[in-house]
């Protein structure tokens, strides 16, 4: 194993929740304001996952005050405190970019029954 793989392995989180495209997740993100730090919740639908290993990231979309907001989080970042799956979604595609053009009830991802 070379040194780059070893450093990447040390930086990866041990417990990563299993979530897929279309799931509604709640991401607790550590924000630094001045000299203080606090946790901020960001809840929305996962519309894409990309990368692998330590470079894995996911994009979460939500509608805030009538405007669609997307945010990309690195999965293994120390700033991402936790990722909690609120609702399992049924997606038939790898990327849900078409949701950007939809609004209201049409933008809702159906729930997956297990």
GROMACS elastic network, one bead per residue, 0.5 to 0.9 nm:
[ bonds ]
;  ai    aj funct       b0    kb
    1     4     6  0.83121   500
    1     5     6  0.64511   500
    1     6     6  0.68496   500
    2     5     6  0.56494   500
    2     6     6  0.64787   500
    3     7     6  0.62249   500
    3     8     6  0.86181   500
    4     7     6  0.52090   500
    4     8     6  0.61795   500
    4     9     6  0.85835   500
    5     8     6  0.50614   500
    5     9     6  0.60751   500
    5    10     6  0.86972   500
    6     9     6  0.51314   500
    6    10     6  0.64039   500
    6    11     6  0.88820   500
    7    10     6  0.52013   500
    7    11     6  0.64251   500
    7    12     6  0.89502   500
    8    11     6  0.51992   500
    8    12     6  0.64080   500
    8    53     6  0.76968   500
    8    54     6  0.60184   500
    9    12     6  0.54237   500
    9    13     6  0.86104   500
    9    53     6  0.82503   500
    9    54     6  0.75807   500
   10    13     6  0.81584   500
   11    54     6  0.70840   500
   11    76     6  0.73001   500
   11    77     6  0.83436   500
   11    78     6  0.87892   500
   12    53     6  0.76554   500
   12    54     6  0.57315   500
   12    75     6  0.87870   500
   12    76     6  0.54828   500
   12    77     6  0.81393   500
   13    16     6  0.64988   500
   13    54     6  0.86666   500
   13    75     6  0.84188   500
   13    76     6  0.56451   500
   13    77     6  0.82546   500
   13    78     6  0.85300   500
   16    75     6  0.80629   500
   16    76     6  0.82844   500
   16    82     6  0.85874   500
   16    83     6  0.80363   500
   17    82     6  0.85896   500
   17    83     6  0.67110   500
   17    84     6  0.73024   500
   17    85     6  0.79918   500
   18    85     6  0.83239   500
   19    22     6  0.87422   500
   19    23     6  0.65441   500
   19    24     6  0.88400   500
   19    25     6  0.81383   500
   19    46     6  0.86358   500
   19    83     6  0.89410   500
   19    84     6  0.87045   500
   19    85     6  0.67650   500
   19    88     6  0.80201   500
   20    23     6  0.58195   500
   20    46     6  0.73097   500
   20    47     6  0.89602   500
   20    48     6  0.86008   500
   20    49     6  0.79793   500
   20    88     6  0.80311   500
   20    89     6  0.79854   500
   20    91     6  0.86150   500
   21    24     6  0.87353   500
   21    45     6  0.78542   500
   21    46     6  0.52704   500
   21    47     6  0.56631   500
   21    48     6  0.60489   500
   21    49     6  0.70844   500
   21    88     6  0.89815   500
   21    89     6  0.73607   500
   21    90     6  0.80985   500
   21    91     6  0.64163   500
   21    92     6  0.89205   500
   21    93     6  0.79946   500
   21    94     6  0.66607   500
   21    95     6  0.70677   500
   21    96     6  0.75134   500
   22    45     6  0.57996   500
   22    46     6  0.53123   500
   22    47     6  0.61091   500
   22    48     6  0.84100   500
   22    87     6  0.88981   500
   22    88     6  0.70500   500
   22    90     6  0.60627   500
   22    91     6  0.54304   500
   22    92     6  0.89454   500
   22    95     6  0.87847   500
   22    96     6  0.74366   500
   22   109     6  0.63328   500
   22   110     6  0.83081   500
   22   111     6  0.86847   500
   23    44     6  0.83093   500
   23    45     6  0.56566   500
   23    46     6  0.57081   500
   23    47     6  0.83903   500
   23    85     6  0.68462   500
   23    86     6  0.75486   500
   23    87     6  0.57435   500
   23    90     6  0.76279   500
   23    91     6  0.84874   500
   23   109     6  0.82270   500
   23   111     6  0.83736   500
   23   112     6  0.89192   500
   24    43     6  0.70392   500
   24    44     6  0.53346   500
   24    46     6  0.62962   500
   24    60     6  0.84445   500
   24    84     6  0.86364   500
   24    85     6  0.60664   500
   24    86     6  0.54487   500
   24    87     6  0.50107   500
   24    88     6  0.64322   500
   24    89     6  0.69493   500
   24   109     6  0.89853   500
   25    42     6  0.81533   500
   25    43     6  0.56141   500
   25    44     6  0.57742   500
   25    45     6  0.63227   500
   25    46     6  0.70204   500
   25    60     6  0.79343   500
   25    83     6  0.65454   500
   25    84     6  0.54788   500
   25    86     6  0.53055   500
   25    87     6  0.70547   500
   25    88     6  0.87200   500
   26    41     6  0.64007   500
   26    42     6  0.56326   500
   26    44     6  0.67628   500
   26    45     6  0.89628   500
   26    82     6  0.80720   500
   26    83     6  0.57398   500
   26    84     6  0.51138   500
   26    85     6  0.64123   500
   26    86     6  0.66761   500
   27    40     6  0.80287   500
   27    41     6  0.56070   500
   27    42     6  0.51279   500
   27    43     6  0.61925   500
   27    44     6  0.86150   500
   27    60     6  0.89334   500
   27    73     6  0.87840   500
   27    80     6  0.71216   500
   27    81     6  0.75547   500
   27    82     6  0.58876   500
   27    84     6  0.65035   500
   27    85     6  0.88512   500
   28    39     6  0.59959   500
   28    40     6  0.55630   500
   28    42     6  0.64831   500
   28    43     6  0.87153   500
   28    79     6  0.86200   500
   28    80     6  0.61595   500
   28    81     6  0.53530   500
   28    82     6  0.52595   500
   28    83     6  0.64764   500
   28    84     6  0.83982   500
   29    38     6  0.82691   500
   29    39     6  0.54345   500
   29    40     6  0.52320   500
   29    41     6  0.63176   500
   29    42     6  0.74373   500
   29    73     6  0.88856   500
   29    79     6  0.57983   500
   29    81     6  0.56951   500
   29    82     6  0.74638   500
   29    83     6  0.89748   500
   30    37     6  0.66529   500
   30    38     6  0.56902   500
   30    40     6  0.63372   500
   30    41     6  0.89614   500
   30    78     6  0.83960   500
   30    80     6  0.62878   500
   30    81     6  0.65891   500
   31    36     6  0.84409   500
   31    37     6  0.55874   500
   31    38     6  0.54278   500
   31    39     6  0.60489   500
   31    40     6  0.67911   500
   31    79     6  0.75623   500
   32    35     6  0.69573   500
   32    36     6  0.58178   500
   32    38     6  0.65627   500
   32    39     6  0.88357   500
   33    36     6  0.53630   500
   33    37     6  0.60890   500
   33    38     6  0.78689   500
   34    37     6  0.80405   500
   39    81     6  0.79696   500
   42    60     6  0.83217   500
   42    62     6  0.84572   500
   42    71     6  0.89127   500
   43    60     6  0.76230   500
   43    61     6  0.80637   500
   43    62     6  0.69012   500
   43    86     6  0.86716   500
   44    60     6  0.55342   500
   44    61     6  0.51425   500
   44    63     6  0.80220   500
   44    70     6  0.87359   500
   45    59     6  0.82715   500
   45    60     6  0.53339   500
   45    61     6  0.52554   500
   45    62     6  0.64833   500
   45    89     6  0.84880   500
   45   109     6  0.82111   500
   46    49     6  0.76672   500
   46    58     6  0.68791   500
   46    59     6  0.56927   500
   46    61     6  0.64059   500
   46    95     6  0.89079   500
   46    96     6  0.81180   500
   47    58     6  0.76963   500
   47    59     6  0.57947   500
   47    60     6  0.60131   500
   47    61     6  0.66940   500
   47    94     6  0.82274   500
   47    95     6  0.56631   500
   47    97     6  0.64846   500
   47    99     6  0.81367   500
   48    57     6  0.84468   500
   48    58     6  0.56016   500
   48    59     6  0.52800   500
   48    60     6  0.75628   500
   48    72     6  0.89912   500
   48    94     6  0.69071   500
   48    96     6  0.65567   500
   48    97     6  0.78873   500
   49    56     6  0.73456   500
   49    57     6  0.58849   500
   49    59     6  0.65298   500
   49    94     6  0.80332   500
   49    95     6  0.76404   500
   50    55     6  0.82784   500
   50    56     6  0.57844   500
   50    57     6  0.55672   500
   50    58     6  0.63037   500
   50    59     6  0.86994   500
   51    54     6  0.81643   500
   51    55     6  0.54072   500
   51    57     6  0.62251   500
   51    58     6  0.86914   500
   52    55     6  0.54126   500
   52    57     6  0.80506   500
   53    56     6  0.58274   500
   53    76     6  0.86995   500
   54    57     6  0.86872   500
   54    74     6  0.83713   500
   54    75     6  0.77130   500
   54    76     6  0.60400   500
   54    77     6  0.85191   500
   55    74     6  0.69769   500
   55    75     6  0.77422   500
   55    76     6  0.76163   500
   56    73     6  0.88049   500
   56    74     6  0.60740   500
   56    75     6  0.57103   500
   56    76     6  0.72166   500
   57    72     6  0.66868   500
   57    73     6  0.54982   500
   57    75     6  0.51127   500
   57    76     6  0.80316   500
   58    71     6  0.83714   500
   58    72     6  0.55559   500
   58    73     6  0.55290   500
   58    74     6  0.65935   500
   58    75     6  0.68973   500
   59    70     6  0.66201   500
   59    71     6  0.55362   500
   59    73     6  0.63176   500
   59    74     6  0.89248   500
   60    69     6  0.83408   500
   60    70     6  0.55919   500
   60    71     6  0.54311   500
   60    72     6  0.63209   500
   60    73     6  0.78842   500
   61    68     6  0.69227   500
   61    69     6  0.56928   500
   61    71     6  0.65638   500
   61    72     6  0.88628   500
   61   100     6  0.86960   500
   62    67     6  0.83912   500
   62    68     6  0.58115   500
   62    69     6  0.54668   500
   62    70     6  0.65001   500
   62    71     6  0.88049   500
   63    66     6  0.58225   500
   63    67     6  0.53666   500
   63    69     6  0.58751   500
   63    70     6  0.86129   500
   64    67     6  0.53250   500
   64    68     6  0.62416   500
   64    69     6  0.66538   500
   65    68     6  0.83587   500
   68   100     6  0.74556   500
   73    76     6  0.87970   500
   73    77     6  0.79164   500
   73    80     6  0.75613   500
   74    77     6  0.54024   500
   74    79     6  0.87900   500
   74    80     6  0.76189   500
   75    78     6  0.87956   500
   75    80     6  0.70512   500
   75    83     6  0.87902   500
   76    79     6  0.85401   500
   76    80     6  0.73100   500
   77    80     6  0.55377   500
   77    81     6  0.83880   500
   78    81     6  0.68247   500
   80    83     6  0.76339   500
   85    88     6  0.71257   500
   87   111     6  0.71565   500
   87   112     6  0.84047   500
   88   110     6  0.85438   500
   88   111     6  0.57800   500
   88   112     6  0.55408   500
   88   113     6  0.80300   500
   89   109     6  0.59343   500
   89   110     6  0.56503   500
   89   112     6  0.50303   500
   89   113     6  0.86671   500
   90   109     6  0.65715   500
   90   110     6  0.54504   500
   90   111     6  0.55143   500
   90   113     6  0.83274   500
   91    94     6  0.76586   500
   91    95     6  0.87314   500
   91    96     6  0.78685   500
   91   109     6  0.72550   500
   91   110     6  0.77823   500
   91   111     6  0.89887   500
   91   112     6  0.84879   500
   92    95     6  0.89066   500
   92    96     6  0.88680   500
   93    96     6  0.65533   500
   95    98     6  0.82323   500
   96    99     6  0.58846   500
   96   100     6  0.81872   500
   97   100     6  0.58164   500
   97   101     6  0.81382   500
   98   101     6  0.58100   500
   98   102     6  0.71444   500
   98   107     6  0.87496   500
   99   102     6  0.51477   500
   99   103     6  0.77389   500
   99   106     6  0.83067   500
   99   107     6  0.54811   500
   99   108     6  0.82060   500
   99   109     6  0.88266   500
  100   103     6  0.78090   500
  100   107     6  0.79355   500
  101   107     6  0.82280   500
  102   105     6  0.84450   500
  102   106     6  0.59481   500
  102   107     6  0.50147   500
  102   108     6  0.87979   500
  103   106     6  0.58522   500
  103   107     6  0.51496   500
  103   108     6  0.83417   500
  104   107     6  0.57059   500
  104   108     6  0.72800   500
  105   108     6  0.53997   500
  105   109     6  0.89431   500
  106   109     6  0.82060   500
